[in-house]
């Protein structure tokens, strides 16, 4: 099914594992929570969630810092 949908969309299919990894990383990058990802991914432990979360942890940390940095919210005027 995935191969067919990817082909119809004109996207190279790199396997179910790559699809799940891409979903997990995109979900977390968009602000999704690891607890919810574990449930949505059907994992019984946090092992895979943790592995995927490490993949873009730096980018997510920079994004969170920009959104929540106290220095950026100071009244300078």
C-alpha positions in Angstrom: 0.0 0.0 0.0 2.7 2.5 0.9 4.7 1.7 -2.2 1.6 2.3 -4.4 0.9 5.7 -2.7 4.4 6.8 -2.9 4.5 5.9 -6.6 1.3 7.7 -7.3 2.7 10.8 -5.6 5.9 10.5 -7.6 8.1 10.0 -4.5 10.7 7.4 -4.1 9.7 4.8 -1.5 12.6 3.9 0.8 10.8 1.3 3.0 8.4 1.2 5.9 11.1 2.0 8.4 12.1 5.2 6.6 8.5 6.1 6.4 8.0 5.6 10.2 11.2 7.5 11.0 10.1 10.4 8.8 6.7 10.5 10.4 8.2 10.5 13.9 10.7 13.2 13.2 8.2 15.4 11.4 5.7 14.9 14.2 8.2 15.9 16.9 9.5 18.9 14.8 6.0 20.2 14.5 5.7 20.2 18.3 4.2 16.8 18.9 4.8 15.2 22.3 6.8 12.0 22.7 4.1 10.4 24.8 1.6 10.9 22.0 4.1 9.7 19.4 4.6 6.5 21.3 0.8 5.8 21.3 0.4 6.8 17.6 3.4 4.7 16.5 2.1 1.7 18.4 5.4 1.3 20.3 5.2 -0.5 23.7 8.3 1.2 25.0 10.1 4.5 24.5 13.2 2.9 22.9 12.2 3.8 19.2 10.7 7.1 20.2 14.0 8.0 21.9 16.0 6.9 18.9 13.9 9.0 16.5 13.8 12.0 18.9 17.6 12.1 18.9 17.6 12.6 15.1 16.4 16.2 15.2 16.8 17.0 18.9 19.2 19.9 18.2 16.9 21.6 15.7 13.9 21.2 18.0 16.0 22.7 20.9 16.9 25.7 18.8 13.3 26.2 17.8 12.1 25.9 21.4 14.7 28.3 22.6 13.6 30.9 20.0 10.0 30.5 21.1 10.6 30.5 24.9 13.8 32.4 25.5 13.3 34.9 28.4 15.8 37.3 26.8 13.7 37.6 23.7 10.7 38.6 25.7 12.3 41.5 27.7 10.9 44.9 27.2 13.7 46.9 25.7 11.8 50.1 25.0 
